[in-house]
Amino acid sequence: MTAQQSSTAPVGSGEDQFPAGAQVFVRDEVWLVRNSVRTEHDGAKVDVVGVSDFVRDQEAVFFTGLDTIELIDPRRTKLVRDESSNFRRSRLFLEAVLRKTALPQSERRLALADSFLLDSLPYQRRPAELALSGRNLRPRLLIADVVGLGKTLEIGLTLAELIRRGRGERILVVTPQHVLEQFQHELWTRFAIPLVRLDSVGIERIQREIPAGRNPFTYFKRVIVSIDTLKNTDQYKHHLERINWDAVVIDESHNLINRGSLRNQLAQILAPRTDALILASATPHNGDAKSFAELISLLDPAAIRDPEHYRAEDIEHLFIRRTKISPEVREQMKGQWADRGPSQSVRCAATPAEEKIFEELAAVWLPGENGTSVSGVPLFPYTLLKSFLSSHAALKATVAARIKTLEKKDEPTATRAELAALRTLQELVAPMTEADSAKFAALVEQLKAIGVGPKSDARVVVFSERVQTLEWLRTVLPAALGFRGRAAEESTRVMHGGLSDEQQMQCVEDFGLADAPVRILLTGDVASEGVNLHRQCHQLIHYDVPWSLIRIEQRNGRIDRYGQAHQPQFRALILTSEVEGAKDDTVVAERLLDREDQAHRALGTAEAVTGLYRAEAEEKSLIQDLLRGRTVDESLDTRRAEAEADAAMDDFLADFFGSVGDAEPGAENGDQQDAEGSSAGASTPGDAGGGNAAVPRLFTSTAEFLDEALREVFPDATTSLDLHRDTESGLLSFRPPTDLVHRLKALPLDYVREQRLRERLLVTFNRRLAEHSLKRARESSNSSWPEISLLTDLHPVVEWLTDKVLVRLGRQEALIITADVPEPTYLVQGVYSNALGRPTVVKWMGVTRGGTVEDDMVGLLHRSGVGPTMANPMRHSEPATGLEAGIPDALAAAEQFLDRHRDAWDEPLRKPIDDYKARLGNWEQPTLAGERTKKSLASFADSLLTTGRPLMRVLAVLVPDPEAPTRPPSTA
């Protein structure tokens, strides 16, 4: 609020903003502002916590359209003496205001990247840099890095930076059900970003607890939900259409492409109702330019003029993609990610029983060029073959299902021959056991060679496409490896799409815990996307091989990923036959393994080899080519040649696979920064002149601030909090008070319960200790949640103490600090905002009584001797009333200073908006809806510009020591 403006300015004027850390008067009580955003219908939405006695520490939300929210007039600021030792109270208050104030839109550089529990890898920061670069009106992007590079960490960094800018209060993360807990775990343990996991049962529970008709998605600020839960648009659509998010993350976003699908409908609902939108997928395309354009349109509807003809540079501001062999990744990952070993083919000579089935398949079902298959469905013989190459159990199920289908047709003449052939196969496969399986014998041999057994910690992932194969292996494999009794049951877990999300997550968690008894994870391809299986395992066996290069690579990526300490080892069981014309595993599987390995080493990915970009499409195309008499190599090479001949395909996907956004090794952030401070090219998305963001701080570290805050807020913390400090390790242990326990509701429920956080918290600033705790949790058999959490700027404990510091200062009060200044100097905060209520420019100023303005408040404080070693002389040069009389003039001088420089500060913001509007002018849409979208986007672009007068706030006053030698005052 300026020196003259009213606290009841109309919404949209730019003068109804309430900065974090300010105090407001609502319903006869004083509240501290935590966050403020503009809403479409109810004015500004202001999140607050109580300050006055009756509402102290209570959380609430008010809307200017419904309540009168009085932002305290800065001209009426009351000055009070700070009599604390070393002016601790003042220093803490100023630091707390600095921390609570959102970074302005003009700050493009990263502020928090070095404070989290992860390795310092610049390539993982660049998605966040791109999101903040200003090349997009909103922080929206597609992270398309290949499997294993750490997309979850990249998402976490991006969300953290949005939170620091006041643009991450309400977060929705949507993932496949089997990675919910994994994603939730990474964001909390690495970044201290808590997400509450919701499933259909959890949502129903919330609906029972809240008033009828209340939106369950407003109950928690930051949630993670399975896409399989949310895609039920009939059940949740009306709730989702009535809520806006600051940020939405959709993992494995290639599943959104099919127009009309439930997942696509969900994306269409969420995209226009969020500011930031982060899509993540290693395979975000299906080879069709139009489908990929539809995915991009979720990020920016006006990004592509012609959805069938465009190039990568048209949309490079919206996506980033790197592979393991990309220069920057390869350079930065040296020694941190072991190179994968070769894909080893383990040939298994078919048993006599299996050879009889090969003979039957070759003679009756797949007779070669001169024969005719007994089946009238050309693809079904290959379904039989793939089932058999998986296991006799899978073949038995496939034959039984086909017999049932044909019998239902009630067409005895048409189906007689095929039914007879099926019953022959049924008779051949019925007596088969594990003793008749060459692959099973080879699997047992390989597992023993790896060291899997009752007295070993070795772990292996075994993949199979067929549920029947997985279930059969579970019954026979443990005993063959020497497991007995309870150990046999505990040693092996099965995971496939038929399990519930809780069961799938439990499988993944148990396999990642070192002390858990599970040694073998038998899994279908449900685990081939997004699941981390590398924590305790570097051995993978393909019991059967999918007929898709993409699927093979996705499987391998479960253990070949960032954080893998050992060389990943891959084996594939290859069933061979002596039967003439038999299509054993050497015909397809072995060739695909070799081609995937070649592509991975040469290109970093196998996805572009066929030009089909979808596992299902690759398999279907391959089978069709096999029916035409082509070999695997002929099929792969022909299909790629056809794709390269397609001009539209070449236009964008060839460039797309050229590692878009890949920087050269050694390139520092901001090396190619343009004059306006935005990125000059895809290789340097961040405006990073000078590296990290210039975040004003009075304390040298968050640890120093927290230590001082504890002493100030809880002088008897040893008693009141039962606080214990381990000075050697840096561990803090204390009993959380009631108001902090209330905040813990935002943490993962399993974590709170398992670690008994309501009874005691263990926190630390020591990264090594936090990492050790995380590692120890993974080695536990009980829980993967660490007992010690790393304190970051985003941690609830830090936010809680920051708020406790702020509420200690009374309504409309600012402190007087005796410092080394020649005349009284008012510390003033000035904030310009846009029409959406987000800060565009934030200035921290010192204004002398003579009207001189300095816009480096922190520098002024340091030069004036304000710090932990300063003494408080408890003497004052003049009464507080005399200093208060100078406040209006100081505010007027500060506002004049801001007004003089406003255009210069606005220029870096204005240019990308003008560029976007120019691009929007060239976006032609023939439909009325398209024109409405165009006008809406243009209006949104304008809303990002600074509007109205600045909000002003007096924070403190520096006064000279009356007994210190006088210095001449500054002159303007």
Secondary structure, 3 states (H helix, E strand, C coil): CCCCCCCCCCCCCCCCCCCCCCEEEECCEEEEEEEEEECCCCCEEEEEEECCHHHCCCEEEEECCCCCCEECCHHHCEEEECCCHHHHHHHHHHHHHHHHCCCCCCCCCCCCHHHCCCCCCHHHHHHHHHHHCCCCCCCEEEECCCCCCCHHHHHHHHHHHHHHCCCCCCEEEEECHHHHHHHHHHHHHHHCCCCEEECHHHHHHHHHHCCCCCCHHHCCCEEEEEHHHHCCHHHHHHHHCCCCEEEEEEECHHHHCCCCCHHHHHHHHHHHHEEEEEEECCCCCCCCHHHHHHHHHHHCCCCCCCCCCCCHHHCCCCEECCCCCCHHHHHHCCCCCCCCCCEEEEEEECCHHHHHHHHHHHHHHCCCCCCCCCCCCCCHHHHHHHHHHHCHHHHHHHHHHHHHHHHHHCCHHHHHHHHHHHHHHHHHHCCCCHHHCHHHHHHHHHHHHHCCCCCCCCCEEEECCCHHHHHHHHHHHHHHCCCCHHHHHHHEEEECCCCCHHHHHHHHHHHHCCCCCCCEEEECHHHHCCCCCCCCCCEEEECCCCCCHHHHHHHHCCCCCCCCCCCCEEEEEEEECCCCCCCCCCCCHHHHHHHHHHHHHHHCCCCCCCCCCCHHHHHHHHHHHHHCCCCHHHHHHHHHHHHHHCHHHHHHHHHHCCCCCCCCCCCCCCCCCCCCCCCCCCCCCCCCCCCCCCCCCCCCCHHHHHHHHHHHHCCCHHHHCCCEEECCCCEEEECCCHHHHHHHHHCCHHHHHHCCCCCCEEEECCHHHHHHHHHHHHCCCCCCCCCCEECCCCCHHHHHHHHHHHCCCCCCEEEEEEECCCCCEEEEEEEEEECCCCEEEEEEEEEECCCCEECCHHHHHHHCCCCCCCCCCCCCCCCHHHHHHCHHHHHHHHHHHHHHHHHHHHHHHHHHHHHHHHHHHCCCCCCHHHHHHHHHHHHHHHHCCEEEEEEEEEEEEEEECCCCCCCCCCCC
